[in-house]
Amino acid sequence: MLRVEMLSTGEEVLHGQIVDSNAAWLASYLFDQGLPMTSRETVGDSLDELVSVMKERSHIADVLIVNGGLGPTTDDLSAQAAALACGVELVEDAGWIKTMQAFFNERGRPMAESNRKQAQIPANAELLDNPVGTACGFSVKLNRCQIFFTPGVPSEFKVMVEQQIVPRLHKQFPALEAPLCLRLTTFGRGESDLATELDKLELPEGVVMGYRSSSPIIELKVTGPRSQEAAMQKAFERVREVAGESTIFEGLGSLPDRLAERLLAQNLRLAVSESFTGGLLNWRLQSAGVPLAGGELLAHTEEASPEKTLECLLARAQDLAEKTGAQLALAVGALSGDRLSLTLHTPSGTCGLTIRYTATRHGLTLRQETIAMVAMDMLRRYLNGWEVVADYPWLDRVAKVQ
């Protein structure tokens, strides 16, 4: 099995001052390309440490992707470390100097002298093009390992991986095949609840059952070689059965994306009224292209009697639909004491629920995301022709209008 590793560089990454989104993206992308990442390491801006790690991994990894440290400043050390590890000099690539000069000329800016540093690569290196930035990448062979050096800017990094690195790896290792991954995403049931039934699932050789919890959703995955596709599809049918109505979509994507597709296909428009979710629901739906007719953002908390909250919110959703001309209207109420209501108006009536929401151990953002998901799930269930108000075991429902 090919051993593919990543080395992230920079003090800001090492000390958690920025989130290493490049690592998460790379792991997912390489997996889909049949080049699953074996391990990842992070090193700060230390020349000695960088050289040491490169030498060490060059005896273990088949492929090492080094991310960051190709900028014009003195703390960008990747090229110098690569040259020292390989025992060669840094040389200036005249072709890349011209590329950088053209980059700055197109933008009407002079190229700083410090940028010349970005054209210095080890004498034994192959240059990798960067069509969207000034830092060229490069590749060297050290011991058993092919090492690729990439810029840290995510937009530049992704283009270089997709256009320069992965094509070279596929050419070098043509027998590699992307694994098959069957996946679905659920909402409303806990991971342990799902695992109680799915851990008993008999799987063919080389196939694994996986769980990815990203509160408030849980992704279920059956992954294995494509040669086992028929058996995997059979196992995945059982996953579907266990997930049942909690399955919000299959494959890749998001619930807002799927809602947008269905509403557009049925020529339905939606209006949204929000209090507790603070505009999050509207933003998620709008970003996905959901056809919105209008909406409103109200106070986060209210003084109204909890007993009247649901009654008032049912009327609000209906009134909003009438004002905007939308066939559908979602309303998320404010937190009234420890109670919170949600309602959905449809052409066939208005329904909703009130929950006792005491999940204070969670931060406000997660609580808002959870309630936004409940609201979108109500809409999903209506479009499926099911009862709009589901029974979520982890939510204490105190009232319901169906």
PLY file of the C-alpha trace (Angstrom):
ply
format ascii 1.0
element vertex 402
property float x
property float y
property float z
element edge 401
property int vertex1
property int vertex2
end_header
0.00 0.00 0.00
1.28 3.44 -0.99
2.20 5.55 2.02
1.16 9.18 1.49
1.94 11.73 4.21
1.51 15.46 4.75
3.79 17.89 6.54
2.15 21.19 7.53
4.52 24.04 8.38
4.32 27.34 10.24
4.13 28.55 13.82
0.55 29.74 13.34
-0.52 26.21 12.34
1.55 24.48 15.01
0.13 26.62 17.82
-3.47 26.56 16.60
-3.64 30.26 15.70
-5.23 29.28 12.38
-7.25 26.21 11.47
-5.38 23.88 9.10
-8.17 23.66 6.54
-5.66 22.53 3.90
-5.07 19.27 5.77
-8.77 18.43 5.99
-9.31 19.22 2.31
-6.25 17.23 1.21
-7.23 14.14 3.20
-10.69 14.14 1.61
-9.44 14.86 -1.91
-6.68 12.24 -1.85
-9.10 9.62 -0.50
-11.43 10.23 -3.44
-8.46 9.94 -5.80
-7.44 6.52 -4.47
-4.46 8.00 -2.61
-5.59 7.93 1.03
-3.38 9.87 3.42
-1.53 7.70 5.93
-0.43 10.34 8.44
0.13 14.05 8.98
2.64 16.05 11.01
3.05 19.75 11.82
6.34 21.61 12.28
6.97 25.25 13.18
9.32 27.71 11.51
12.50 25.92 12.56
15.04 25.14 9.83
16.72 22.34 11.80
13.40 20.73 12.66
12.18 20.91 9.05
15.36 19.31 7.71
15.23 16.60 10.37
11.60 15.70 9.68
12.08 15.64 5.91
15.05 13.30 6.23
13.20 11.04 8.66
10.01 10.79 6.57
11.99 10.26 3.35
12.94 6.78 4.63
9.33 5.88 5.50
6.87 7.62 3.18
6.47 7.04 -0.55
4.96 10.50 -1.00
5.27 13.53 1.27
3.32 16.74 0.59
4.84 19.71 2.40
2.46 22.65 2.79
3.54 26.21 3.49
6.83 28.06 3.86
7.24 29.21 0.22
6.57 32.91 0.78
8.98 35.86 0.38
9.71 36.44 4.10
12.54 35.21 6.29
10.34 32.74 8.18
9.46 30.91 4.94
12.01 28.11 5.13
10.71 25.16 3.11
12.93 25.64 0.02
16.06 26.13 2.10
15.22 23.09 4.24
14.64 20.95 1.14
18.01 21.97 -0.32
19.81 21.16 2.95
18.02 17.80 3.28
19.04 16.88 -0.28
22.58 18.25 0.07
22.28 20.68 -2.86
22.30 24.44 -3.42
19.35 26.73 -3.98
19.21 28.08 -7.53
17.10 30.88 -8.97
14.70 29.77 -11.71
14.84 32.45 -14.42
11.56 31.27 -15.94
9.71 31.75 -12.67
11.18 35.24 -12.25
9.56 36.14 -15.60
6.27 34.56 -14.49
6.23 36.62 -11.30
7.11 39.82 -13.15
4.20 39.22 -15.52
1.94 38.55 -12.51
2.73 41.95 -10.99
2.70 43.81 -14.34
-0.86 42.58 -15.02
-1.91 44.12 -11.70
-0.03 47.38 -12.22
2.27 46.76 -9.26
6.08 46.58 -9.03
7.59 43.27 -7.95
9.41 43.65 -4.63
12.98 42.42 -4.44
11.92 40.01 -1.66
9.76 38.11 -4.15
12.89 36.81 -5.90
13.20 34.43 -2.95
10.10 32.62 -4.26
11.98 31.62 -7.41
14.77 29.91 -5.46
14.39 26.12 -5.49
16.80 23.21 -4.85
19.12 22.46 -7.76
17.67 18.95 -8.12
14.03 20.07 -8.05
11.28 19.96 -10.67
9.27 23.18 -10.67
5.48 22.96 -10.19
3.38 25.70 -11.76
1.16 28.00 -9.70
-1.30 29.77 -12.04
-2.97 31.79 -9.26
-0.10 33.05 -7.10
3.57 34.01 -6.93
4.94 30.99 -5.06
5.99 28.20 -7.39
5.92 24.69 -6.02
8.56 22.07 -6.64
9.29 18.39 -6.18
12.42 16.51 -5.16
13.33 12.86 -4.74
14.92 12.10 -1.39
15.78 8.50 -0.53
12.58 6.44 -1.21
10.26 9.44 -1.08
8.89 11.86 -3.67
8.43 15.15 -1.83
6.14 17.88 -3.15
6.35 21.45 -1.81
3.21 23.59 -1.99
2.15 27.12 -0.97
0.05 27.58 2.14
-2.62 29.83 0.60
-5.60 27.46 0.24
-6.64 28.60 -3.26
-3.07 28.14 -4.54
-2.55 24.88 -2.67
-5.71 23.23 -4.03
-4.97 24.16 -7.64
-1.44 22.81 -7.35
-2.60 19.52 -5.84
-5.32 19.06 -8.47
-3.35 20.18 -11.53
0.25 19.31 -10.71
0.61 16.71 -7.96
-2.23 14.21 -8.31
-1.78 13.82 -12.12
1.89 12.99 -11.53
0.99 10.44 -8.87
-1.61 8.76 -11.08
0.97 8.54 -13.87
3.58 7.12 -11.48
1.15 4.69 -9.78
-1.44 3.79 -12.48
-2.77 0.73 -10.63
-4.21 2.82 -7.79
-8.00 2.92 -7.70
-10.22 5.19 -5.68
-12.16 3.23 -3.03
-15.93 3.11 -3.17
-17.64 5.09 -0.42
-21.40 4.81 0.09
-22.60 7.46 2.49
-25.69 9.04 3.94
-26.20 11.81 6.46
-28.66 11.66 9.34
-30.25 14.09 11.75
-32.28 13.39 14.86
-30.67 10.21 16.22
-27.55 9.80 18.35
-24.37 8.11 17.16
-24.55 5.43 19.89
-28.15 4.69 18.97
-27.22 4.11 15.32
-24.08 2.16 16.21
-26.04 -0.23 18.44
-27.71 -1.61 15.32
-25.05 -1.02 12.68
-22.07 -2.46 14.57
-23.70 -5.88 14.12
-23.64 -5.47 10.34
-21.76 -8.25 8.54
-19.40 -6.67 6.02
-17.37 -8.24 3.20
-13.58 -8.47 3.44
-11.84 -5.11 3.22
-15.05 -3.15 3.83
-15.50 -0.96 6.90
-18.44 0.82 8.53
-17.63 4.38 9.54
-19.27 7.18 11.50
-18.53 10.90 11.30
-20.25 12.98 13.93
-20.33 16.71 13.23
-23.01 17.92 15.59
-25.87 18.17 14.93
-25.54 15.68 12.01
-24.02 12.20 11.73
-22.63 10.72 8.52
-22.69 6.95 8.00
-20.21 5.47 5.52
-19.58 2.03 4.04
-16.13 2.10 2.42
-14.21 -0.58 0.56
-12.69 -1.75 -2.74
-14.79 -1.37 -5.88
-14.48 -5.08 -6.50
-16.86 -5.52 -3.55
-19.49 -3.10 -4.87
-22.37 -5.61 -5.08
-21.83 -6.80 -1.50
-21.38 -3.21 -0.29
-24.66 -2.13 -1.88
-26.40 -4.97 -0.07
-24.89 -3.88 3.26
-25.80 -0.26 2.52
-29.45 -1.25 2.17
-29.34 -2.25 5.83
-27.76 1.11 6.69
-30.68 2.82 4.95
-33.16 0.71 6.92
-31.55 1.55 10.26
-31.26 5.27 9.49
-34.87 5.37 8.28
-36.56 8.76 8.34
-33.53 10.32 9.99
-31.70 10.20 6.63
-31.63 13.79 5.40
-29.68 13.04 2.19
-27.41 10.47 0.53
-24.03 11.11 -1.06
-22.27 14.44 -0.82
-23.89 17.82 -0.32
-26.01 19.41 2.37
-29.62 19.58 3.47
-30.05 23.20 2.26
-28.76 22.13 -1.17
-31.31 19.31 -1.37
-34.12 21.56 -0.18
-33.23 24.11 -2.86
-33.39 21.44 -5.58
-36.79 20.20 -4.47
-38.39 23.60 -3.94
-37.19 24.84 -7.33
-38.40 21.66 -9.02
-41.86 22.13 -7.49
-41.92 25.90 -8.07
-42.38 26.56 -4.35
-41.20 29.65 -2.50
-40.35 29.92 1.18
-40.55 32.77 3.69
-38.57 32.70 6.93
-39.10 34.35 10.31
-36.27 33.97 12.84
-35.62 34.88 16.43
-33.43 32.36 18.30
-31.39 31.35 15.23
-30.38 34.97 14.62
-30.43 34.87 10.81
-28.50 31.59 10.55
-31.42 29.74 8.95
-31.93 32.42 6.31
-28.19 32.52 5.55
-27.95 28.73 5.14
-30.97 28.59 2.85
-30.02 31.65 0.82
-26.45 30.40 0.33
-27.82 27.15 -1.11
-30.10 28.95 -3.56
-33.40 28.19 -1.85
-36.14 30.31 -3.50
-36.96 32.76 -0.69
-39.93 35.10 -0.89
-38.90 37.26 2.08
-38.57 37.10 5.81
-37.89 38.83 9.09
-35.41 38.79 11.95
-36.85 39.42 15.40
-35.52 39.72 18.95
-33.54 36.80 20.34
-35.61 36.52 23.53
-39.14 37.55 24.39
-41.30 38.17 27.44
-44.40 36.39 26.12
-45.88 33.62 28.22
-44.38 30.24 27.24
-47.88 28.80 27.07
-48.81 31.27 24.31
-45.55 31.03 22.35
-46.64 28.26 19.99
-50.05 29.85 19.35
-48.42 33.17 18.47
-45.81 31.55 16.24
-48.40 29.55 14.29
-50.16 32.82 13.51
-46.85 34.50 12.61
-45.96 31.83 10.04
-49.37 32.02 8.43
-49.32 35.81 8.35
-45.81 35.85 6.82
-46.89 33.49 4.04
-49.86 35.72 3.23
-47.77 38.91 3.22
-45.01 37.51 1.01
-47.15 35.34 -1.27
-45.06 32.29 -0.39
-46.64 28.85 -0.30
-44.42 27.90 2.66
-43.26 29.79 5.74
-40.89 28.66 8.49
-40.87 30.47 11.82
-38.34 30.00 14.62
-39.46 31.61 17.86
-37.48 33.29 20.58
-36.37 31.56 23.75
-39.16 32.15 26.26
-37.95 30.93 29.63
-36.61 27.48 28.78
-39.05 26.95 25.90
-38.67 27.42 22.18
-41.20 26.94 19.39
-40.91 26.27 15.65
-43.70 26.30 13.08
-44.19 25.59 9.38
-47.06 26.96 7.34
-48.03 24.95 4.23
-50.95 25.04 1.77
-52.55 22.25 3.80
-52.24 23.93 7.19
-49.87 25.21 9.85
-48.08 22.91 12.29
-45.36 23.21 14.88
-43.88 22.18 18.18
-42.60 23.61 21.44
-39.55 22.11 23.11
-38.01 22.61 26.51
-34.49 23.59 25.46
-32.01 23.27 28.31
-28.85 22.24 26.43
-26.82 24.89 28.23
-23.69 22.72 28.08
-23.57 23.62 24.38
-22.49 27.03 23.15
-24.96 29.40 21.53
-23.66 28.71 18.01
-24.23 24.95 18.28
-27.68 25.49 19.79
-28.60 27.81 16.95
-27.29 25.34 14.36
-29.31 22.54 15.97
-32.56 24.51 15.93
-31.93 25.62 12.34
-31.58 21.93 11.43
-34.87 21.12 13.18
-36.57 23.83 11.12
-35.09 22.56 7.84
-35.99 19.00 8.81
-39.61 20.04 9.26
-39.57 21.36 5.70
-37.88 18.18 4.43
-40.49 16.02 6.09
-43.31 18.04 4.57
-41.80 17.65 1.09
-41.55 13.89 1.72
-45.25 13.74 2.61
-44.52 12.72 6.22
-45.70 14.14 9.52
-43.93 17.47 9.78
-43.15 17.21 13.49
-40.75 14.37 14.21
-39.97 12.79 17.56
-36.37 13.70 18.37
-35.31 11.57 21.37
-32.84 14.18 22.58
-35.35 17.05 22.52
-37.91 17.42 25.30
-41.12 18.18 23.35
-43.84 19.76 25.48
-46.40 20.73 22.80
-47.24 19.79 19.23
-49.67 20.93 16.53
-49.67 18.57 13.56
0 1
1 2
2 3
3 4
4 5
5 6
6 7
7 8
8 9
9 10
10 11
11 12
12 13
13 14
14 15
15 16
16 17
17 18
18 19
19 20
20 21
21 22
22 23
23 24
24 25
25 26
26 27
27 28
28 29
29 30
30 31
31 32
32 33
33 34
34 35
35 36
36 37
37 38
38 39
39 40
40 41
41 42
42 43
43 44
44 45
45 46
46 47
47 48
48 49
49 50
50 51
51 52
52 53
53 54
54 55
55 56
56 57
57 58
58 59
59 60
60 61
61 62
62 63
63 64
64 65
65 66
66 67
67 68
68 69
69 70
70 71
71 72
72 73
73 74
74 75
75 76
76 77
77 78
78 79
79 80
80 81
81 82
82 83
83 84
84 85
85 86
86 87
87 88
88 89
89 90
90 91
91 92
92 93
93 94
94 95
95 96
96 97
97 98
98 99
99 100
100 101
101 102
102 103
103 104
104 105
105 106
106 107
107 108
108 109
109 110
110 111
111 112
112 113
113 114
114 115
115 116
116 117
117 118
118 119
119 120
120 121
121 122
122 123
123 124
124 125
125 126
126 127
127 128
128 129
129 130
130 131
131 132
132 133
133 134
134 135
135 136
136 137
137 138
138 139
139 140
140 141
141 142
142 143
143 144
144 145
145 146
146 147
147 148
148 149
149 150
150 151
151 152
152 153
153 154
154 155
155 156
156 157
157 158
158 159
159 160
160 161
161 162
162 163
163 164
164 165
165 166
166 167
167 168
168 169
169 170
170 171
171 172
172 173
173 174
174 175
175 176
176 177
177 178
178 179
179 180
180 181
181 182
182 183
183 184
184 185
185 186
186 187
187 188
188 189
189 190
190 191
191 192
192 193
193 194
194 195
195 196
196 197
197 198
198 199
199 200
200 201
201 202
202 203
203 204
204 205
205 206
206 207
207 208
208 209
209 210
210 211
211 212
212 213
213 214
214 215
215 216
216 217
217 218
218 219
219 220
220 221
221 222
222 223
223 224
224 225
225 226
226 227
227 228
228 229
229 230
230 231
231 232
232 233
233 234
234 235
235 236
236 237
237 238
238 239
239 240
240 241
241 242
242 243
243 244
244 245
245 246
246 247
247 248
248 249
249 250
250 251
251 252
252 253
253 254
254 255
255 256
256 257
257 258
258 259
259 260
260 261
261 262
262 263
263 264
264 265
265 266
266 267
267 268
268 269
269 270
270 271
271 272
272 273
273 274
274 275
275 276
276 277
277 278
278 279
279 280
280 281
281 282
282 283
283 284
284 285
285 286
286 287
287 288
288 289
289 290
290 291
291 292
292 293
293 294
294 295
295 296
296 297
297 298
298 299
299 300
300 301
301 302
302 303
303 304
304 305
305 306
306 307
307 308
308 309
309 310
310 311
311 312
312 313
313 314
314 315
315 316
316 317
317 318
318 319
319 320
320 321
321 322
322 323
323 324
324 325
325 326
326 327
327 328
328 329
329 330
330 331
331 332
332 333
333 334
334 335
335 336
336 337
337 338
338 339
339 340
340 341
341 342
342 343
343 344
344 345
345 346
346 347
347 348
348 349
349 350
350 351
351 352
352 353
353 354
354 355
355 356
356 357
357 358
358 359
359 360
360 361
361 362
362 363
363 364
364 365
365 366
366 367
367 368
368 369
369 370
370 371
371 372
372 373
373 374
374 375
375 376
376 377
377 378
378 379
379 380
380 381
381 382
382 383
383 384
384 385
385 386
386 387
387 388
388 389
389 390
390 391
391 392
392 393
393 394
394 395
395 396
396 397
397 398
398 399
399 400
400 401
